[in-house]
Amino acid sequence: MCIIAVLIAIMKTHFRIAFCILAFCSCKTEIKENQATEISIKEKKDNIIISRKDYQNQLYGFWLGKCIANWTGLVTEMDKIGNIGELKTGDFYTREDWGKPDQPSIWGQGVSSDLSPTIDFVFRDTTEVWGADDDTDIEYMYQNLMYENKVSNLTPQHIRAGWLKHIKAEEENYLWVSNQKAFDLMRQGILPPETGSPERNEHYDMIDAQLTTELFGFFAPGRADIAIKIADLPIKTTARGEAEYISKFYVTMYSLASLKLDKTMSERIHWMANQARKILPDNSYPAKMFDYSRKLYKSGIPWEQTRDSIYYRYQVQQKDGYDITSKNLYCNGCFAAGINFASSLVSLFYGEGDLKKTIQIGTLAGWDSDNPTATWGGLIGFMIGKHGIEKTFDRQFSNRFNIHRTRQNFLDGGIDDIDKMAQRGLIVTDRVVIEEIGGTIDEENDLWIIPLKIENE
């Protein structure tokens, strides 16, 4: 069937399509594990060579790692947000609280999370199903839109049609404020990026885009410039200003995760973070938050002390231009983009590339704790792949995902297979590699050859 499809494409003079079809066919040559994802600076100064087979395993690791971290972080979501004043014992969790009873969130009215009676990892075994949440479902939708529409760049029309089809028009539809406003505007006929403009969307500087666009980094392996290009419209669908910069920081991190270099996991994490820092304008509060958090980490103080310092500096004193005076005072501005960004840096820096440690710190750090955990759980899950996650926790997990927990109108009643999700992500990446990056596919060895110039520290 593959050969026939190629011949038809050639007859129609669609050589690029024929080339892509060849690339999607199964390849016979075995690649030494992880060999192809290493950068050989001596032999390939301007290219990164990546095994598509390995990359599919890594995309599986992204979805699995993100689910584990998301649902673990949800146990403590909004339990601890500070009291805008001098901290007292118990105002924030510490490492000593891991494994102890979960405390009520500000939403719970005295009720603790029903996910776990204690602050601990949340798993779904092979007989269960992972549920979608707002840290996974929009990204799932964006990947499907790119896959179904066979595009490497979503258009305003693609995004609006996808949102209207897959998001429920009811009160409980798992959208936060900027996403909800953008959705309302789309229902009125407004197209992105106007849906995220400050003139139309007063919530443009909230956390929403941070939850929904990181995945675009994986579609452009090692090429953060291209990742930001294809993520630009989805980000601007709900964000501007500092919230937009923060989202592009995460997209950059995800793109750079494909570069192994000759470094330990901790060294890779910090190298990626330092490269992504260049996305942030020096005079912006995200840049100053990054520099301040990194300085505290390098000083050697415990993560809890860094978290407390971030709380005082930004939530209480509102320094470095981080003004939350008019931002959702119901929870002390805790859903403004910045405080979640600063909190995520605590678990990133101190987690040092260790999946368990990163999720634990993110879960205990406070505020919207499922947001940073999902971000870094997905990133590190990608870096170590499905098998690395199973080895880390010494167990196997469910491979099923229920997108209809939060969204609607997907195939098979919304029950998907993570293997298939990873396969679709691979095909989307194929298209971006060819059409946007100008790379090629070595179909004999099942490799991507991606033009890349490595930027040294």
Secondary structure as the mmCIF struct_conf table of DSSP 4:
data_model
#
loop_
_struct_conf.conf_type_id
_struct_conf.id
_struct_conf.beg_label_comp_id
_struct_conf.beg_label_asym_id
_struct_conf.beg_label_seq_id
_struct_conf.end_label_comp_id
_struct_conf.end_label_asym_id
_struct_conf.end_label_seq_id
HELX_RH_AL_P HELX_RH_AL_P1 CYS A 2 MET A 11
TURN_TY1_P TURN_TY1_P1 LYS A 12 THR A 13
HELX_RH_AL_P HELX_RH_AL_P2 PHE A 15 PHE A 24
BEND BEND1 CYS A 25 CYS A 25
TURN_TY1_P TURN_TY1_P2 GLU A 33 ASN A 34
HELX_RH_3T_P HELX_RH_3T_P1 GLN A 35 THR A 37
BEND BEND2 GLU A 38 GLU A 38
TURN_TY1_P TURN_TY1_P3 ILE A 41 GLU A 43
TURN_TY1_P TURN_TY1_P4 LYS A 45 ASP A 46
STRN STRN1 ASN A 47 SER A 51
HELX_RH_AL_P HELX_RH_AL_P3 ARG A 52 GLY A 73
HELX_RH_3T_P HELX_RH_3T_P2 LEU A 74 THR A 76
TURN_TY1_P TURN_TY1_P5 GLU A 77 ASP A 79
BEND BEND3 ILE A 84 GLU A 86
TURN_TY1_P TURN_TY1_P6 THR A 89 GLY A 90
BEND BEND4 ASP A 91 PHE A 92
HELX_RH_3T_P HELX_RH_3T_P3 ARG A 95 ASP A 97
TURN_TY1_P TURN_TY1_P7 TRP A 98 GLY A 99
BEND BEND5 LYS A 100 LYS A 100
STRN STRN2 PRO A 101 PRO A 101
HELX_LH_PP_P HELX_LH_PP_P1 ASP A 102 SER A 105
TURN_TY1_P TURN_TY1_P8 ILE A 106 GLY A 110
BEND BEND6 ASP A 114 LEU A 115
BEND BEND7 PRO A 117 PRO A 117
STRN STRN3 THR A 118 THR A 118
BEND BEND8 ILE A 119 ILE A 119
TURN_TY1_P TURN_TY1_P9 THR A 126 THR A 127
BEND BEND9 GLU A 128 GLU A 128
STRN STRN4 TRP A 130 GLY A 131
HELX_LH_PP_P HELX_LH_PP_P2 ALA A 132 ALA A 132
TURN_TY1_P TURN_TY1_P10 ASP A 134 THR A 136
HELX_RH_AL_P HELX_RH_AL_P4 ASP A 137 ASN A 149
TURN_TY1_P TURN_TY1_P11 LYS A 150 LYS A 150
BEND BEND10 SER A 152 ASN A 153
HELX_RH_AL_P HELX_RH_AL_P5 PRO A 156 HIS A 166
BEND BEND11 ILE A 167 ILE A 167
BEND BEND12 GLU A 170 GLU A 171
BEND BEND13 ASN A 173 TYR A 174
HELX_RH_AL_P HELX_RH_AL_P6 VAL A 177 ARG A 187
TURN_TY1_P TURN_TY1_P12 GLN A 188 GLY A 189
HELX_LH_PP_P HELX_LH_PP_P3 ILE A 190 LEU A 191
TURN_TY1_P TURN_TY1_P13 PRO A 192 PRO A 193
HELX_RH_3T_P HELX_RH_3T_P4 GLU A 194 GLY A 196
TURN_TY1_P TURN_TY1_P14 PRO A 198 ARG A 200
TURN_TY1_P TURN_TY1_P15 GLU A 202 ASP A 205
STRN STRN5 MET A 206 MET A 206
BEND BEND14 ILE A 207 ILE A 207
HELX_RH_AL_P HELX_RH_AL_P7 ASP A 208 THR A 212
BEND BEND15 THR A 213 THR A 213
HELX_RH_3T_P HELX_RH_3T_P5 GLU A 214 GLY A 217
TURN_TY1_P TURN_TY1_P16 PHE A 218 PHE A 219
BEND BEND16 ALA A 220 ALA A 220
TURN_TY1_P TURN_TY1_P17 PRO A 221 GLY A 222
HELX_RH_AL_P HELX_RH_AL_P8 ALA A 224 LYS A 236
TURN_TY1_P TURN_TY1_P18 THR A 237 THR A 238
HELX_RH_AL_P HELX_RH_AL_P9 GLY A 241 LEU A 256
TURN_TY1_P TURN_TY1_P19 ALA A 257 SER A 258
TURN_TY1_P TURN_TY1_P20 LEU A 261 ASP A 262
HELX_RH_AL_P HELX_RH_AL_P10 MET A 265 ARG A 277
TURN_TY1_P TURN_TY1_P21 LYS A 278 ILE A 279
BEND BEND17 LEU A 280 LEU A 280
TURN_TY1_P TURN_TY1_P22 ASP A 282 ASN A 283
BEND BEND18 SER A 284 SER A 284
HELX_RH_AL_P HELX_RH_AL_P11 TYR A 285 LYS A 298
TURN_TY1_P TURN_TY1_P23 SER A 299 GLY A 300
HELX_RH_AL_P HELX_RH_AL_P12 TRP A 303 ILE A 310
HELX_RH_PI_P HELX_RH_PI_P1 TYR A 311 VAL A 316
BEND BEND19 GLN A 317 GLN A 317
TURN_TY1_P TURN_TY1_P24 ASP A 320 GLY A 321
TURN_TY1_P TURN_TY1_P25 THR A 325 SER A 326
BEND BEND20 LYS A 327 LYS A 327
HELX_RH_3T_P HELX_RH_3T_P6 LEU A 329 CYS A 331
TURN_TY1_P TURN_TY1_P26 ASN A 332 PHE A 335
STRN STRN6 ALA A 336 ALA A 336
HELX_RH_AL_P HELX_RH_AL_P13 ALA A 337 GLY A 351
TURN_TY1_P TURN_TY1_P27 GLU A 352 GLY A 353
HELX_RH_AL_P HELX_RH_AL_P14 LEU A 355 ALA A 365
BEND BEND21 TRP A 367 ASP A 368
TURN_TY1_P TURN_TY1_P28 SER A 369 SER A 369
HELX_RH_AL_P HELX_RH_AL_P15 ASP A 370 PHE A 393
TURN_TY1_P TURN_TY1_P29 ASP A 394 ASP A 394
BEND BEND22 ARG A 395 ARG A 395
STRN STRN7 ARG A 400 ASN A 402
HELX_RH_3T_P HELX_RH_3T_P7 ILE A 403 ARG A 405
TURN_TY1_P TURN_TY1_P30 THR A 406 THR A 406
HELX_RH_3T_P HELX_RH_3T_P8 LEU A 411 GLY A 414
STRN STRN8 ILE A 415 ASP A 417
HELX_RH_AL_P HELX_RH_AL_P16 ILE A 418 VAL A 432
HELX_RH_PI_P HELX_RH_PI_P2 VAL A 433 ILE A 437
STRN STRN9 THR A 440 ASP A 442
TURN_TY1_P TURN_TY1_P31 GLU A 443 ASP A 446
STRN STRN10 LEU A 447 PRO A 451
HELX_LH_PP_P HELX_LH_PP_P4 ILE A 454 ASN A 456
#
